[in-house]
Amino acid sequence: MPKPRPFKQILLWLVAGSRGGVNRGRIIEAVKKKPLNANQLSNDLGVEYKTIRHHLDVLEENNVVTSVGDHYGKVYFLSQEMEQSFGDFGEIWGEIMTTLNSRGKEGRKDE
């Protein structure tokens, strides 16, 4: 049986170490402020609905977000483990934003 990875490592991989990490970080920030459904996230972040759905699936599979409801009414919010690890996310996200700002980039919206 594989040894479970610490949650910070999962966050590093999801946000800093894989394609689409910037959008996943933006989703985490948005859902931290208030629970939202995929359509609201798509509109708020200016990212295609299908792309948002993909990232939400990845985040939910890794216990970063959780959801209530079904289909189009499904609302996402941070998992308890993510809430407890939000300081780790803040460190990771801060480094990413510093790097992007120093390069003059905001990241691609549809990754």
C-alpha positions in Angstrom: 0.0 0.0 0.0 1.5 3.4 -1.0 2.4 5.8 1.7 0.1 8.8 1.8 1.8 12.1 0.7 1.6 15.1 3.1 -1.0 17.6 2.0 1.5 20.3 1.3 3.2 18.1 -1.3 -0.2 17.5 -3.0 -0.7 21.3 -3.1 2.7 21.8 -4.6 2.0 19.3 -7.3 -1.5 20.7 -8.0 -0.7 24.4 -8.0 3.0 24.7 -8.8 4.1 21.5 -10.4 1.5 20.8 -13.1 0.0 22.5 -16.1 -3.1 24.4 -15.1 -1.8 25.1 -11.6 -2.5 28.9 -11.9 -6.1 28.3 -12.6 -6.4 25.8 -9.8 -4.9 28.4 -7.5 -7.4 30.9 -8.7 -10.2 28.5 -8.1 -9.0 27.8 -4.5 -8.8 31.5 -3.8 -12.3 32.1 -5.2 -13.9 29.2 -3.3 -12.2 30.3 -0.1 -14.1 33.6 -0.3 -17.4 31.9 -0.9 -18.8 28.6 -2.1 -19.5 28.7 -5.9 -20.7 26.4 -8.6 -18.8 25.7 -11.8 -20.7 28.3 -13.9 -20.1 31.0 -11.3 -16.4 30.2 -11.2 -16.3 30.2 -15.0 -17.9 33.7 -15.2 -15.9 35.1 -12.2 -12.5 33.9 -13.4 -13.1 34.3 -17.2 -12.2 30.7 -17.9 -14.2 28.3 -20.1 -16.8 26.2 -18.2 -15.3 22.9 -19.4 -11.8 23.9 -18.2 -13.3 24.9 -14.8 -15.0 21.5 -14.5 -11.8 19.7 -15.3 -9.9 21.6 -12.5 -12.7 21.1 -10.0 -12.6 17.3 -10.7 -8.9 17.3 -10.1 -9.2 19.4 -6.9 -12.1 17.2 -5.6 -10.2 14.0 -6.3 -7.3 15.3 -4.3 -9.5 16.5 -1.4 -8.8 20.2 -1.9 -12.4 21.0 -2.5 -15.6 19.3 -1.7 -19.1 19.7 -3.0 -22.8 19.7 -2.1 -25.6 19.2 -4.5 -25.6 17.6 -8.0 -25.3 18.5 -11.6 -25.5 22.2 -12.4 -26.4 23.1 -8.8 -23.3 21.5 -7.4 -21.6 24.0 -5.1 -17.9 23.8 -4.2 -16.1 24.8 -1.1 -12.8 24.1 0.5 -12.3 20.8 2.3 -11.6 20.7 6.0 -8.0 19.5 5.2 -7.5 22.4 2.8 -8.9 24.9 5.3 -6.3 23.5 7.8 -3.5 23.8 5.2 -4.4 27.2 3.8 -1.2 28.6 5.2 0.8 26.2 3.1 -1.3 27.2 0.1 -0.6 30.8 0.8 3.2 30.2 0.8 3.0 28.3 -2.5 0.7 30.7 -4.1 2.8 33.7 -3.0 5.9 32.2 -4.6 4.0 31.5 -7.8 2.6 35.1 -8.0 6.0 36.6 -7.3 7.5 34.5 -10.1 4.8 35.4 -12.6 4.9 39.1 -11.7 8.6 39.2 -12.1 8.2 37.7 -15.6 5.3 40.1 -16.4 2.8 37.2 -16.9 -0.5 36.5 -15.4 -0.7 32.9 -16.6 -2.8 31.4 -19.3 -6.5 31.5 -18.4 -7.5 28.2 -20.2 -4.9 25.8 -18.9 
